[in-house]
């Protein structure tokens, strides 16, 4: 089996989808307007993120959630520059970590408080797809 998508119940899926497309290079591959404004966002490979607002379930309090419990991680060729750009677009910095192998991990929060990690790894997690 393969992962098809990861889903997030959020308060503002339309605005959030637009932000991730504009600032993180994702693209909308499917939009189901009603009833939950579901957006399926894809990266350049095969990873898909579903964001929607389903009122029958509680929207998690992402802003107050410890990023170690949950976060969305994106690869970045230039984490410092991407961090600056995303902060200018409304994200906020949480912390920066440099690992012994020279990997760099920068934890941010998007404008809705969702933990967003930028990863520049010394050795990619997946080598042969």
C-alpha positions, 0 to 999 in steps of 0.5 A: 500500500501507499499513502494516498493523502493526509487530511486536516480539518481547518477553519479556513480551507479556502484561504489556507489552500491559496496560501499553501499554493502561493507560498509553498509551491503546492497545487490544487488537484481537486476541489469539492466546494460543498459542503466542506470546501475540500481542497486536495493539494499536491506537491511536485511528486505524489504527496497529497494534503487534504484540507477541509472544514467539516463542522461535524468534527472539532477543528484542532487548536493547532496554534496551541498544539506542541509541534512535536505532537503534529506538524507538516514537514516540507523539504527546502533547498534554502531553509533560511530564505524560505523562512524569511519569505514565509514569515513575510507571508504571515508564518511565525518562527518557532525554532531552528534545529541543526542536527549533528549530520548537518541537517537543518530543521526550521519549525514555523507556524502557518498563519492558522497556527498549523506547525510547518517544518522546513527540512534540509536533510544531509541525507534524504529520507527516501532514496529510491522511489 
